[in-house]
Amino acid sequence: MTELTGVEFDPDNPEALLKELGTVARFVGATLQNTSNPRC
């Protein structure tokens, strides 16, 4: 993503890169979140 956008990825602040992604930001942002499923 950095090569495509020119924005470095910062794991502590992914919003800067997500802003560059436009409509796919929701999809990509969801993959960056830590989630747990208690039913597993």
C-alpha positions in Angstrom: 0.0 0.0 0.0 2.9 2.4 0.7 4.1 2.0 -2.9 0.6 2.8 -4.2 -0.2 5.7 -2.0 3.2 7.1 -1.0 2.2 7.1 2.6 4.2 5.0 5.1 2.2 2.6 7.2 2.3 3.3 10.9 0.7 0.4 12.9 0.1 2.8 15.8 -1.8 5.2 13.5 -3.2 3.5 10.4 -5.8 6.3 9.8 -3.2 8.3 7.8 -2.9 5.5 5.2 -6.6 4.6 5.4 -7.5 8.2 4.3 -5.7 7.6 1.1 -7.7 4.5 0.2 -11.0 6.1 -0.3 -14.0 3.7 -0.3 -12.0 0.5 0.4 -10.7 2.0 3.7 -13.6 0.3 5.6 -12.6 -3.1 4.2 -8.9 -2.7 4.8 -9.5 -1.0 8.2 -11.6 -3.9 9.4 -8.7 -6.3 8.7 -6.4 -4.1 10.9 -8.5 -4.4 14.0 -7.9 -7.0 16.7 -11.1 -8.8 17.3 -12.1 -12.0 19.2 -15.0 -14.3 18.8 -16.0 -15.8 22.1 -17.9 -18.7 20.3 -14.7 -20.2 18.8 
